[in-house]
């Protein structure tokens, strides 16, 4: 993806953000800006379809934007519009070798939980890798998850999308979940 470079730890860094970081350096040195630990409760902005390298990638990432916008608004109808009616989700167990099989559930269960209300779910995503082959797309991206302003976990999302006459929709989403060693994005 243009405008994104990989750090040694594998997290994408937006090149265009570098001038802003350099401008903040004197404030950081003088202690005028909080260190990253103090800002951990503030959800990061993440990226969006507007950051895509091509119009085709933008169409795919727009589905993720719709999903995450719906989660933030706790709007089950918006979230449902991002998924194929028969979609499923899976979570990979945290840590080393999986002791238990991954949890695979219908997307409808997730959609219902989002629509049930509560604090906004904010899930900024970073450095998406988009692959498209005809009517099949795959997005691999790092994320941070917040319930309201409270940081919960981070991990990697893996989305499989299909394009139909109605446009792109998520048919399968799998994600890892970790609570330690979560980079800022």
N, C-alpha and C positions, 0 to 999 in steps of 0.2 A: 504494500500500500504506500503510495507516495506520501512524503511528509512524516513517515514514521520510521524510527530506527530502533534497533534492539539493544538493550543494555546487557551487560554480562549475565545478569540474573534472568534474562529472557523476557522482561517486561518491556513493552513498546514505549518509547518516549517520543512525544511529538516534538519535532525539530522547531516548529514555530513557537513553542513555549519557552525556548532557551533565552531569547532577549528579555522576557518578563522575569525569569529567574535571575538573570544577571543584574537587572535593575533592582531587585530586592536584596541582593547580597549585602550592601552596606547596612540595610535595616536589620538583617539577620545577625550580622556581626555585632551591631549595637544593642541587640536584644529587643528591637522595636516590633518584631514580628514573632509570633509564637512558633516554637519548633514543631515539627510534624506530629510529635506525640500529643501536644496540646490541641491540635486541630483534628485529632482522630475521630471526633464525634461529628464533624462537618462532612456531609456526603460530597465526594468529588464530582466534578462535572461529567467526566467521561467523554465519549465521542458520540457521533450520530451519523445518519446517512449523509449529511452535508459534508462529512470528512472523507467520503468514499473516493477512490481513485478513478472510478469510471461510472457512467450512468447506470450500467447494468448492476454494479455493486451497490449503488445507491438504492436501487429498487429492492434489493434483497435486505439491506440494512434498514430500510424504511419499515419493514415488517417487525424487526427487533425494536425499533423506536416505538412503534405502535404498542407492542407488547409491554415495554417498560413504562410508557406513558400511562397505559391502563392500570398497571400495577401501582404506580405512584398515586393515581386517582382512586384506586380500589374499585375500578369499574370492570366488572366481570364481562360485560358485553364487548368492551373494547379489547380486553385480553382475548376473548373467544374469537374475535375477528382476525387475530394473528395466527390462529391454529386451524389446521384441517380438522374436520369433525371427528376423525378417528385417530387423532394424534395421541402420543404417549410421552411421558417424561420418566427419566431415570436419574437417580442420584448414586454416585460412586461412594463407597464407604471411605471415611477419612483415615489417613495413615497408611501403614504398610500393607502386607498381603490381606486381601479381603477374607475375613472370617465368615461373613454372612453374604448371601447373594445380594446384588444391588436391588433397591426398591424400584419397581417399574409400575407406574400408575397411569390411568387414563388422564389426558389433559383436562377433561371435564371436571375431575376432582380438584385439580389446582385452580381452575377457573372459578369454581364454586367457593373455594376458600378465599380467593382474592375478593370476590363480590360480597363476601360476608361482612365486610367492613373492618374497621380497626385502623391502626396507624398506617400511614402510607408506606408502601414497600418501594424503596429507592435502590435501583441496581444499575449504577453506572458501569459501562463496559469500556474496555481499553484495547487498543492495538488489534482490532478484528482482522482475521485472515479469512478472506472470502474466496471461495472456489466455485466456479459456475461451469457446468457442462450442459448446454441445452436447457432442459426443463428441470435440472437438478442443481441445487446449490448447497454448499456446506459453509458454515461460519464457525470459526474457532476463536474464542475471545476470553480474556481475563476479565473478571468482574469483582466488585465489592458489593456487599449487600447490607442495607440499613433498614431497620424497622423504625419508622419515624426518623429521629436524629441519632438513634443508637446503632452503632456498628455491630453487626452480628457475625458475619463470616465473609470469606472470599473464596475464589476458586476459578475454575475454567468452565465455560459453557461450550457445548458442542451442539449446534443446531443443524438439522437436515431439513431442507425446504424443497417443495415441489411447486412448479408453476403449472397452473390449470387455466381454464378460460376465465376464472375469477381473479387471476394473479397469483403471486407467491403466497404460500402458507407453510407454517411449520408442521411437519409430520412427526418429527421426533426431536426431543431435546434431552440431552444428558449433561450432567454437571458434576464437578468435584466440589467438595466442601471442606474447608479448613478454617480453623480459628486462630492459628499461629502462623507466623512468617507470612503475613499479608502485606505485600508492598503497597505503597500509597497509590499506585496506578500510574 
